[in-house]
Amino acid sequence: MKSLSQLSVLLACGSAAGRALRSSALLSVAGCSLLVITPLHAGIAENASRQKVAGIDVVALKTGVRDVVTIRGDLPAGDSRSPDTNSALADLAAGMLDKGTTKNDKFAISKQLGDVGANVSFGTNSAALNISAKCLRADLPLVLGLIAEQLRTPAFSPEEFAKLKKQLVGNIRRAMEDVDSRSDIAFNNAVFPLGHTNRRPATAQFLADVDKATLDEVKAFYQQYYGPAAMKLVIVGDVDPDAARGEVGKAFAGWTGGSPAPKAAKAGTVDAARDQNVFMAGKASVSVLWGQATQLRYGDPDGLALRIGTTALGSGFTGRLMANVRDKEGLTYGIYSAVTNDTYADGDWRIGAQFAPELLEKGLSSTRRQLAAWHKNGITEAELASNKGKYVGSYKLGLATTGGMADAILNTMNRDLPLSFIDEFGPRINSLTLAQVNGAIEKHLDPAKMILIKAGTVPGAMPVPAPRG
């Protein structure tokens, strides 16, 4: 296996496709995974250029890949910014961005992107509006211009708004038939209190809010939260940083507004374990989520230590959960543990699994045994050494594509960490001691106070109707 420093330019979609990509602007870059690592002796923080441009926090990093540029960005206009009067406004505002501008309709924008094989997309998470794009180097001015046009001058067509509302409701209804979606929503609402950045609205309320939302309300939300204030933009690949900043300046010159994200409140803890069933008839499996809020953000002192301990419990086929609950006892096809949702605010710790209804109780008993032993005794020196290597390797592998590098940089910015954190990641992990890891497990988790969600055809549970709206 090559070291990461040797993977300066690898085209995962094949050398022939790579040659075609460089020779034809008509070949879409969206499906090509480009592996691009800056040599490890040249740090990301040292080589990345970070400046304010037109009020936007812009990071540009030139890597060894040829011709391709990846863009990631966000601004604090996510779901948590929707007002109490209507929880759907953030999603609806984001959904209108690719429906045309005051200058071009959606078909004209799609044609401009398609003609050069580029893509631009928008979406939301709990905290932010997300921006994602990929293009050829020569087309960066065009793509940055279109991103700015869509952000600055959405058309807010009444016809497109009506279509968007129907699409959004349809997507939610389909998700409500999925056991994993239902368990995730129930777990989120049980772990995070009202007002927390990670808290999602109740599904029934969200559907009702989509239905009653007006275009004027969406425009008002847009006017309040969209703008360069607290916006971040990351540009990675075959890019000249000075030229990229110049194009950002041209595209966003004169744009004002926006709103910095408020300081996130911590989730708090629960007093006792809770057990909740979300009954769904006729499902072949029961989706289980089991865990609690951590009150930790990613960059907090115990954040990485808890992650290493969690990796030993349930990451991949070498974790204790897979080795015992699946491989030894044959009770599930998949089970894992993870720390999640801690980029913008304090997050959660969870075990996730799917069990056949007839194996649910045996599966839960087996999982409970593994969780109790792990929490009581911690991990071993051998597990610590093994999982340090896996975790650092996984992190570095994530940096091996333009998209992965851009995501890592943007995540680091959103975690309020310096870019040097990316370079220091390996040494930070490798310096963790067994006492630190096991101490973090004991300090921040309590199996006696965890929330257990079971969604699906749960034996003996009463049916709960799916939300309507």
C-alpha positions in Angstrom: 0.0 0.0 0.0 1.4 3.4 -0.9 1.9 6.0 1.8 -0.3 9.0 1.7 2.6 11.3 0.8 3.1 9.2 -2.4 -0.5 9.7 -3.5 0.1 13.1 -4.9 -2.1 12.6 -7.9 -4.3 9.5 -8.3 -7.5 9.4 -10.4 -9.8 6.9 -8.7 -12.0 6.8 -11.7 -9.2 5.5 -13.9 -6.4 7.0 -15.9 -8.4 7.1 -19.1 -11.2 9.0 -17.5 -8.6 11.3 -16.0 -7.1 12.1 -19.4 -10.6 12.7 -20.8 -11.3 15.0 -17.9 -8.2 17.1 -18.6 -8.9 17.2 -22.3 -12.6 17.9 -22.4 -14.6 20.5 -20.4 -17.8 18.5 -21.3 -16.9 15.7 -19.0 -18.6 16.1 -15.7 -16.2 16.0 -12.7 -19.0 15.0 -10.3 -18.5 11.3 -10.5 -14.7 11.3 -10.4 -13.1 10.8 -7.0 -9.7 12.6 -7.2 -7.1 11.6 -4.7 -4.9 14.5 -3.9 -2.6 14.8 -0.9 -0.3 17.6 -0.2 3.0 16.0 1.0 2.8 15.6 4.8 6.0 17.6 5.4 4.2 20.6 4.0 1.5 21.4 6.5 -2.1 22.4 5.6 -2.0 25.4 7.8 1.3 26.5 6.2 0.1 26.1 2.6 -3.6 27.2 2.9 -4.3 30.8 2.3 -7.0 32.3 4.6 -8.3 35.8 4.2 -11.5 37.8 4.5 -12.8 38.6 1.0 -16.0 40.7 0.6 -16.8 39.9 4.2 -16.4 36.1 3.6 -13.9 33.9 5.4 -12.1 32.3 2.4 -9.6 29.5 2.5 -7.8 28.5 -0.7 -5.4 25.5 -0.9 -3.6 24.4 -4.0 -3.0 20.6 -4.1 -1.3 18.3 -6.5 -4.4 17.4 -8.5 -4.6 18.8 -12.0 -7.5 20.7 -13.5 -10.1 20.0 -10.8 -11.4 22.4 -8.1 -13.7 21.6 -5.2 -15.7 24.2 -3.3 -17.3 23.9 0.1 -19.0 26.6 2.1 -21.7 27.5 4.6 -23.4 30.3 6.4 -25.4 30.1 9.6 -28.9 29.8 8.1 -29.7 26.2 9.1 -32.8 24.6 10.6 -32.1 26.0 14.1 -32.5 29.5 12.8 -36.2 28.9 11.8 -38.5 30.8 14.1 -40.8 29.1 16.6 -43.7 30.3 14.4 -42.5 28.1 11.4 -39.9 25.4 11.6 -39.7 24.9 7.8 -38.5 28.3 6.7 -34.7 27.4 6.6 -35.4 24.4 4.4 -37.7 26.3 2.2 -35.3 29.2 1.7 -32.5 26.9 0.9 -34.7 24.9 -1.5 -35.4 28.1 -3.5 -31.8 28.8 -4.3 -31.6 26.4 -7.3 -35.0 27.3 -8.7 -33.8 30.3 -10.7 -32.5 33.8 -10.1 -33.7 37.3 -11.1 -31.2 36.9 -14.0 -31.5 33.3 -15.1 -34.2 30.6 -14.7 -33.2 27.2 -13.3 -32.9 25.7 -16.8 -30.4 28.4 -17.9 -28.3 27.8 -14.8 -28.4 24.1 -15.3 -27.3 24.5 -18.9 -24.4 26.7 -18.0 -23.2 24.1 -15.4 -23.9 21.2 -17.6 -22.0 22.7 -20.6 -18.8 22.7 -18.6 -19.4 19.5 -16.6 -19.7 21.4 -13.2 -22.1 21.0 -10.4 -23.4 23.3 -7.6 -25.8 22.2 -4.8 -27.3 23.7 -1.6 -28.7 22.1 1.4 -29.2 22.6 5.1 -28.2 20.9 8.4 -29.2 21.9 11.9 -26.9 24.9 12.0 -26.1 26.0 8.5 -26.9 26.4 4.8 -24.3 24.2 3.0 -22.7 25.0 -0.4 -21.0 22.4 -2.5 -19.5 22.6 -6.0 -16.9 21.0 -8.3 -15.6 22.3 -11.6 -12.6 22.4 -13.8 -9.9 25.0 -13.0 -10.8 27.1 -16.1 -14.5 27.3 -15.1 -13.9 28.5 -11.5 -14.9 32.1 -12.3 -18.2 30.9 -13.9 -19.0 28.6 -11.0 -18.2 31.1 -8.3 -20.3 33.6 -10.2 -23.3 31.3 -10.3 -23.0 30.4 -6.6 -23.0 34.2 -5.8 -25.9 34.8 -8.2 -28.0 32.0 -6.6 -27.2 33.2 -3.1 -27.7 36.9 -3.8 -30.6 37.1 -6.2 -33.0 34.1 -5.9 -36.1 34.6 -8.0 -38.5 33.3 -5.3 -41.0 32.2 -8.0 -44.4 31.5 -6.6 -44.8 28.5 -9.0 -41.5 27.0 -8.0 -42.3 27.6 -4.3 -45.5 25.6 -4.7 -43.6 22.8 -6.3 -40.9 22.8 -3.6 -43.5 22.5 -0.9 -45.0 19.4 -2.5 -41.5 17.9 -3.0 -40.5 18.5 0.6 -43.6 17.0 2.0 -43.2 13.9 -0.3 -39.6 13.4 0.8 -40.5 13.6 4.4 -43.4 11.1 4.0 -41.1 8.7 2.3 -38.5 9.1 5.1 -41.3 8.3 7.6 -41.5 4.8 6.2 -37.9 4.1 6.9 -37.0 2.6 10.3 -33.6 4.3 10.5 -35.1 7.7 9.8 -37.8 7.2 12.4 -35.3 6.0 15.1 -33.0 8.9 14.3 -35.7 11.5 14.7 -36.9 10.0 17.9 -33.4 9.8 19.3 -32.6 13.4 18.4 -35.8 14.7 20.0 -35.1 12.7 23.2 -31.4 13.7 23.5 -31.5 17.4 22.6 -33.9 19.8 24.3 -36.0 22.5 22.7 -33.8 25.4 21.7 -30.6 23.3 21.2 -28.8 23.8 17.8 -29.1 20.1 17.0 -32.8 19.7 18.0 -35.1 18.9 15.0 -38.7 20.0 14.9 -41.4 17.3 15.5 -42.3 15.8 12.1 -46.0 16.5 12.4 -45.3 20.1 13.2 -42.8 20.4 10.4 -45.3 19.1 7.8 -47.9 21.5 9.1 -45.4 24.3 8.9 -44.5 23.5 5.3 -48.1 23.6 4.4 -48.8 26.9 6.0 -45.6 28.7 5.0 -45.9 31.7 2.7 -43.4 33.0 0.2 -43.3 36.3 2.1 -42.2 34.5 5.3 -39.4 32.7 3.3 -38.3 36.0 1.8 -38.2 37.5 5.3 -36.1 34.6 6.6 -33.7 35.0 3.7 -33.4 38.7 4.2 -32.6 38.2 7.9 -30.0 35.4 7.7 -28.4 35.4 4.2 -25.3 37.4 3.7 -21.5 37.3 4.1 -21.5 37.7 7.8 -20.1 34.5 9.2 -20.1 32.9 5.8 -17.2 30.5 5.0 -15.9 29.4 1.7 -13.2 26.7 1.0 -11.6 26.2 -2.4 -9.3 23.2 -2.9 -7.5 21.7 -5.9 -5.8 23.1 -8.9 -6.3 26.7 -7.9 -4.2 29.8 -7.7 -5.2 31.3 -4.3 -4.8 34.9 -5.3 -6.8 34.4 -8.5 -9.5 32.5 -6.5 -9.8 35.3 -4.0 -10.1 37.8 -6.8 -13.0 35.9 -8.3 -14.7 35.7 -4.9 -14.3 39.4 -4.6 -15.8 40.0 -8.0 -18.7 37.7 -7.4 -19.7 38.9 -3.9 -18.7 42.5 -4.0 -21.3 44.7 -2.4 -23.3 41.9 -0.8 -24.2 42.7 2.8 -26.3 41.1 5.6 -26.3 37.8 7.3 -26.2 36.9 11.0 -23.5 35.2 13.1 -24.7 32.0 14.7 -25.7 32.5 18.4 -23.7 30.7 21.1 -25.0 27.2 21.4 -26.4 26.1 24.8 -25.4 22.6 26.0 -27.9 19.8 25.9 -27.8 18.8 29.6 -28.3 15.3 31.0 -31.2 13.1 31.8 -31.9 11.7 35.3 -32.7 8.1 34.3 -32.7 5.7 31.4 -35.6 6.0 28.9 -37.0 3.4 26.6 -39.2 4.5 23.7 -40.9 2.4 21.0 -41.8 3.8 17.5 -44.0 1.0 16.2 -44.2 0.6 12.4 -46.2 -2.3 11.1 -44.8 -4.8 8.5 -41.1 -4.0 8.9 -38.5 -6.7 8.5 -36.2 -5.1 11.1 -36.1 -2.9 14.2 -33.8 0.1 14.1 -32.2 0.7 17.5 -30.4 3.8 18.7 -29.0 3.8 22.2 -27.1 6.7 23.8 -27.0 10.1 25.3 -25.8 13.7 24.9 -22.1 14.1 25.6 -22.0 17.8 26.4 -18.7 17.8 24.4 -17.8 19.6 21.2 -15.3 18.0 18.8 -12.4 20.2 19.9 -13.0 19.9 23.7 -10.2 18.3 25.8 -11.9 14.9 26.1 -13.4 15.0 22.6 -10.7 12.9 20.8 -10.2 10.6 23.8 -13.9 9.7 23.8 -13.7 9.0 20.0 -10.8 6.6 20.3 -12.6 4.7 23.1 -15.8 4.6 21.0 -13.8 3.3 18.0 -12.6 0.4 20.0 -16.2 -0.5 21.0 -17.9 -0.3 17.7 -16.0 0.8 14.6 -16.0 -1.7 11.8 -15.4 -5.4 12.0 -12.7 -5.2 14.6 -14.9 -3.4 17.2 -16.2 -5.3 20.1 -19.8 -4.9 19.1 -19.4 -6.4 15.6 -17.0 -9.1 17.0 -19.5 -10.3 19.6 -23.1 -9.3 18.7 -22.8 -10.1 15.0 -19.8 -12.5 14.4 -20.0 -14.5 17.6 -23.7 -14.5 18.4 -25.2 -13.9 14.9 -27.8 -11.4 16.2 -27.5 -8.6 13.6 -26.0 -7.7 10.2 -24.6 -4.5 11.5 -23.9 -2.6 14.7 -21.7 0.4 15.5 -21.0 3.1 18.1 -20.1 6.7 17.3 -19.8 10.3 18.5 -21.9 12.6 16.3 -23.3 16.1 15.8 -20.6 17.9 17.7 -19.2 20.3 15.0 -21.4 23.3 15.7 -22.6 22.4 19.2 -22.2 19.7 21.8 -23.1 16.3 20.3 -24.3 12.8 21.2 -22.9 9.4 21.7 -24.8 6.4 20.3 -24.9 2.8 19.5 -26.8 2.0 16.3 -28.0 -1.4 15.1 -30.8 -3.3 13.3 -32.3 -6.5 14.6 -34.9 -8.8 13.3 -38.0 -8.4 15.5 -37.7 -12.0 16.8 -34.0 -11.4 17.8 -34.6 -7.9 19.3 -34.4 -8.8 23.0 -31.4 -11.1 22.6 -29.7 -8.5 20.5 -30.3 -5.8 23.1 -29.1 -8.1 25.9 -25.9 -8.9 24.1 -25.4 -5.2 23.3 -26.0 -4.2 26.9 -23.4 -6.7 28.1 -20.8 -5.2 25.8 -21.7 -1.7 26.7 -21.5 -2.4 30.5 -18.1 -4.1 30.3 -16.7 -1.4 28.1 -17.9 1.4 30.4 -16.8 -0.4 33.5 -13.4 -1.7 32.4 -12.5 0.6 29.6 -10.3 -0.5 26.7 -7.0 -2.3 26.7 -3.5 -1.1 25.7 -3.7 -3.3 22.6 -7.0 -1.8 21.6 -5.7 1.7 22.2 -2.7 1.2 20.0 -4.7 -0.5 17.2 -7.4 2.1 17.2 -5.0 5.0 17.2 -3.6 3.7 14.0 -7.0 3.1 12.4 -8.3 6.5 13.4 -5.4 8.4 12.2 -5.3 6.4 9.0 -9.0 7.0 8.4 -8.6 10.7 8.9 -5.6 11.0 6.5 -7.5 8.9 3.9 -10.3 11.4 4.2 -7.9 14.1 3.2 -6.9 12.3 0.1 -9.6 13.8 -2.2 -10.3 17.4 -3.0 -13.7 17.0 -1.5 -12.4 15.3 1.7 -9.8 18.0 2.1 -12.3 20.8 1.6 -14.7 19.1 4.1 -11.9 18.8 6.7 -10.9 22.4 6.4 -14.5 23.7 6.6 -15.3 21.4 9.6 -12.2 22.7 11.3 -13.3 26.2 10.8 -16.8 25.4 12.1 -15.3 23.7 15.1 -13.6 27.0 16.0 -10.2 25.3 15.7 -7.1 26.6 13.9 -6.2 25.0 10.6 -3.1 23.7 12.3 -5.4 21.2 14.0 -5.5 19.2 10.7 -1.7 18.9 10.7 -1.6 18.1 14.5 -4.3 15.5 14.3 -2.0 12.5 14.2 0.3 13.6 17.0 -2.8 14.6 19.1 -4.2 11.1 18.7 -1.0 9.3 19.2 -0.3 11.2 22.4 -3.5 10.0 24.1 -2.9 7.7 27.1 -5.0 4.8 28.2 -5.9 6.8 31.4 -7.2 9.7 29.3 -9.3 7.5 27.0 -10.8 5.4 29.8 -11.3 8.5 31.9 -13.3 10.2 29.2 -15.5 7.1 28.8 -16.2 7.1 32.5 -16.6 10.8 32.9 -18.9 11.6 30.0 -21.1 8.5 29.6 -23.5 6.7 31.9 -25.3 3.5 30.6 -27.8 3.8 33.5 -29.0 7.1 32.1 -29.0 6.3 28.3 -32.0 6.7 26.0 -33.0 3.6 24.0 -35.1 4.0 20.8 -36.6 1.1 18.9 -38.3 1.8 15.6 -40.0 -0.8 13.5 -42.2 -3.8 14.2 -41.4 -3.9 17.9 -42.9 -7.1 19.5 -45.6 -6.1 22.0 -45.5 -2.4 21.2 -48.6 -0.4 20.3 -48.9 1.1 16.8 -48.1 4.8 16.5 -49.6 6.5 13.4 -47.2 8.3 11.1 -47.3 12.1 11.2 -49.8 13.7 8.9 -49.9 17.1 7.4 
